[in-house]
């Protein structure tokens, strides 16, 4: 029996998805600024949670790309069962295949990319696609974003904190400028373990805005900042 993850305005399954629904995806979806967006692309959609979160906050059409067939099928089902099904479209393609077929550009590209680099692969091919950069490297993601973003379009990602510099170096080589960074602290008084990043395709950006967000207090309860960020989605916020 598939597990259902319930949000305030939608529910979804992650059956068949190598990347299960997680705090990372919720953080990214809630943190993204959709101001002025008329077109959105979700790369590596998995269950489709990011696309659904953004559909809730906008009235635009959202394209989603997912290489794994089982995950794409689950995302399609989740889209169909939502109130925004007419604005959500899943492509079961690799990013390179999508680049060859696509003729559009986007105001916003979002991605919760595979984290693990040169690490031990599992016996589960779906998990490897979702969690290891065997099918989507940071360089491939940033190169695609530079081609698919409109003028002043934005790329938003969540990464392990230790990957921040390597990803930033690639973005700078592709003439993307950092607009926002939020360092994620899992429990107060601990070190950051994730980073939310917004990169913009522009020549005029003066500075990058930086802050931190703590998810839990020492007593394991959610912080006020985390509940405020996720209040439109999570039932316990």
C-alpha positions as CSV (number, residue, x, y, z in Angstrom):
1,X,0.0,0.0,0.0
2,X,1.4,3.4,-1.0
3,X,2.1,6.0,1.7
4,X,0.2,9.3,1.4
5,X,1.8,12.6,2.5
6,X,-0.9,15.1,3.4
7,X,-0.5,18.9,3.0
8,X,-3.1,21.5,3.6
9,X,-4.3,21.7,0.0
10,X,-3.1,18.4,-1.5
11,X,-2.0,14.9,-0.8
12,X,0.5,12.8,-2.7
13,X,2.3,9.5,-2.9
14,X,6.0,8.8,-3.3
15,X,5.5,5.1,-4.4
16,X,8.2,4.0,-6.8
17,X,10.3,7.2,-6.2
18,X,13.9,6.7,-5.3
19,X,13.9,10.1,-3.6
20,X,11.2,10.0,-0.9
21,X,9.3,13.1,0.3
22,X,11.5,14.9,2.8
23,X,12.1,18.0,4.7
24,X,14.5,19.1,2.0
25,X,11.8,19.3,-0.6
26,X,9.4,21.0,1.7
27,X,12.0,23.6,2.7
28,X,12.8,24.4,-1.0
29,X,9.2,24.5,-2.1
30,X,8.2,26.9,0.7
31,X,11.4,29.1,0.4
32,X,11.2,29.7,-3.4
33,X,10.1,33.2,-4.4
34,X,7.5,33.0,-7.2
35,X,7.0,36.7,-7.6
36,X,6.6,37.6,-11.3
37,X,6.8,34.0,-12.5
38,X,4.9,33.2,-15.7
39,X,6.6,29.9,-16.4
40,X,8.2,27.2,-14.1
41,X,10.3,24.1,-14.7
42,X,10.9,21.4,-12.1
43,X,14.0,19.3,-12.9
44,X,14.2,15.9,-11.4
45,X,10.6,16.1,-10.2
46,X,10.4,12.8,-8.3
47,X,6.9,12.5,-6.8
48,X,6.1,16.0,-8.0
49,X,6.0,17.7,-4.6
50,X,7.8,20.9,-5.7
51,X,5.6,21.3,-8.7
52,X,2.5,20.9,-6.5
53,X,3.8,23.3,-3.9
54,X,4.4,25.9,-6.6
55,X,1.1,25.3,-8.3
56,X,-0.6,26.1,-5.0
57,X,1.0,29.5,-4.9
58,X,0.7,30.5,-8.5
59,X,-1.6,30.4,-11.5
60,X,1.0,29.5,-14.1
61,X,1.7,26.3,-16.1
62,X,4.5,24.1,-14.7
63,X,6.6,21.6,-16.6
64,X,8.3,18.8,-14.7
65,X,11.1,16.5,-16.0
66,X,11.8,13.1,-14.4
67,X,14.1,10.5,-15.9
68,X,12.8,7.5,-13.9
69,X,9.6,5.9,-15.3
70,X,8.1,4.8,-12.0
71,X,8.7,8.2,-10.4
72,X,7.2,10.0,-13.4
73,X,4.2,7.7,-13.3
74,X,3.7,8.6,-9.6
75,X,4.1,12.3,-10.3
76,X,1.5,12.1,-13.1
77,X,-0.9,10.4,-10.7
78,X,-0.3,13.0,-8.0
79,X,-0.8,15.8,-10.6
80,X,-4.0,14.3,-11.8
81,X,-5.4,14.0,-8.3
82,X,-4.7,17.7,-7.5
83,X,-6.9,20.7,-8.1
84,X,-4.2,22.1,-10.4
85,X,-4.0,19.1,-12.9
86,X,-4.7,21.3,-15.9
87,X,-1.5,23.3,-15.2
88,X,0.9,20.5,-14.5
89,X,2.7,18.4,-17.1
90,X,5.3,15.7,-16.5
91,X,7.9,14.6,-19.1
92,X,9.5,11.2,-18.6
93,X,12.8,12.2,-20.2
94,X,16.4,12.8,-19.2
95,X,17.4,16.4,-19.0
96,X,19.5,16.1,-22.2
97,X,16.5,14.7,-24.0
98,X,14.3,17.4,-22.7
99,X,16.8,20.1,-23.9
100,X,16.7,18.6,-27.4
101,X,12.8,18.6,-27.6
102,X,12.0,21.7,-25.6
103,X,11.6,25.1,-27.4
104,X,10.6,27.2,-24.3
105,X,12.4,29.2,-21.7
106,X,11.4,29.7,-18.1
107,X,11.2,32.4,-15.5
108,X,12.0,29.9,-12.7
109,X,13.8,26.6,-12.6
110,X,13.7,24.5,-9.4
111,X,15.6,21.4,-8.5
112,X,16.3,19.2,-5.5
113,X,19.3,17.6,-7.2
114,X,21.1,14.2,-6.5
115,X,23.4,14.9,-3.6
116,X,25.9,12.0,-3.6
117,X,29.1,12.3,-5.6
118,X,31.5,9.4,-6.0
119,X,29.8,7.5,-3.2
120,X,28.8,3.8,-2.9
121,X,25.8,3.0,-5.1
122,X,23.0,0.8,-3.9
123,X,21.3,-2.1,-5.7
124,X,18.2,0.0,-6.3
125,X,18.5,1.7,-9.7
126,X,15.8,4.2,-8.8
127,X,17.6,5.3,-5.7
128,X,20.8,5.8,-7.6
129,X,19.1,8.0,-10.2
130,X,17.4,10.1,-7.4
131,X,20.3,10.4,-4.9
132,X,23.5,10.0,-6.8
133,X,24.7,12.3,-9.6
134,X,25.0,9.4,-12.0
135,X,22.3,10.8,-14.3
136,X,22.5,14.5,-13.4
137,X,25.7,16.3,-12.4
138,X,25.8,19.8,-11.0
139,X,27.5,20.9,-14.2
140,X,24.7,19.4,-16.4
141,X,22.1,21.0,-14.2
142,X,23.6,24.5,-14.3
143,X,24.4,24.3,-18.0
144,X,20.8,23.4,-18.7
145,X,19.5,26.2,-16.5
146,X,21.7,28.7,-18.3
147,X,20.1,27.6,-21.6
148,X,16.5,27.3,-20.3
149,X,16.2,30.5,-18.2
150,X,14.7,33.7,-19.5
151,X,16.6,36.9,-19.1
152,X,16.7,37.5,-15.4
153,X,15.3,34.0,-14.8
154,X,16.1,32.2,-11.5
155,X,17.4,28.8,-10.5
156,X,16.6,27.6,-7.0
157,X,18.1,24.5,-5.4
158,X,18.8,22.9,-2.0
159,X,22.2,21.2,-1.5
160,X,24.3,19.7,1.3
161,X,26.1,22.5,3.0
162,X,29.5,21.1,2.0
163,X,28.5,21.3,-1.7
164,X,27.9,25.0,-1.6
165,X,31.3,26.1,-3.0
166,X,31.5,23.6,-5.8
167,X,28.0,24.4,-7.0
168,X,28.7,28.1,-6.7
169,X,31.9,27.8,-8.8
170,X,29.9,26.1,-11.6
171,X,27.2,28.7,-11.5
172,X,29.7,31.6,-11.8
173,X,31.3,29.9,-14.8
174,X,27.9,30.0,-16.5
175,X,27.4,33.7,-15.6
176,X,24.7,33.1,-13.0
177,X,24.8,35.4,-10.0
178,X,23.9,34.5,-6.4
179,X,20.8,36.4,-5.2
180,X,19.9,34.5,-2.0
181,X,21.4,32.0,0.4
182,X,19.7,30.4,3.4
183,X,21.8,28.1,5.6
184,X,19.7,25.4,7.2
185,X,20.5,24.4,10.8
186,X,18.7,21.1,11.7
187,X,18.7,21.7,15.4
188,X,19.7,24.9,17.3
189,X,23.3,25.1,18.3
190,X,24.3,22.7,15.6
191,X,26.2,23.4,12.4
192,X,24.3,24.0,9.0
193,X,23.8,20.8,7.0
194,X,21.8,22.2,4.0
195,X,21.8,25.3,2.0
196,X,19.0,26.9,-0.1
197,X,20.4,28.9,-3.0
198,X,18.8,31.2,-5.6
199,X,20.9,32.0,-8.7
200,X,19.8,34.7,-11.2
201,X,20.6,35.2,-14.9
202,X,21.3,38.9,-14.8
203,X,24.2,41.4,-15.1
204,X,22.8,43.9,-12.6
205,X,22.8,42.0,-9.3
206,X,24.6,44.0,-6.6
207,X,24.8,41.6,-3.7
208,X,23.7,38.2,-2.4
209,X,21.3,38.2,0.6
210,X,22.3,35.7,3.3
211,X,20.5,34.3,6.4
212,X,20.0,31.2,8.4
213,X,17.0,29.1,9.3
214,X,16.8,26.6,12.3
215,X,14.3,23.8,11.9
216,X,14.1,22.4,15.5
217,X,14.8,23.6,19.0
218,X,16.8,21.5,21.5
219,X,13.6,19.9,22.7
220,X,12.8,18.7,19.2
221,X,9.9,21.1,18.6
222,X,9.8,23.1,15.4
223,X,11.0,26.7,15.6
224,X,8.7,29.7,14.9
225,X,10.7,30.5,11.8
226,X,10.3,27.0,10.3
227,X,6.5,26.9,11.1
228,X,6.1,30.4,9.5
229,X,7.9,29.3,6.4
230,X,5.9,26.1,5.9
231,X,2.5,27.3,7.3
232,X,0.8,27.2,3.9
233,X,1.6,23.6,3.5
234,X,2.3,21.5,6.6
235,X,-0.6,20.4,8.8
236,X,1.5,21.0,11.9
237,X,2.5,24.5,11.0
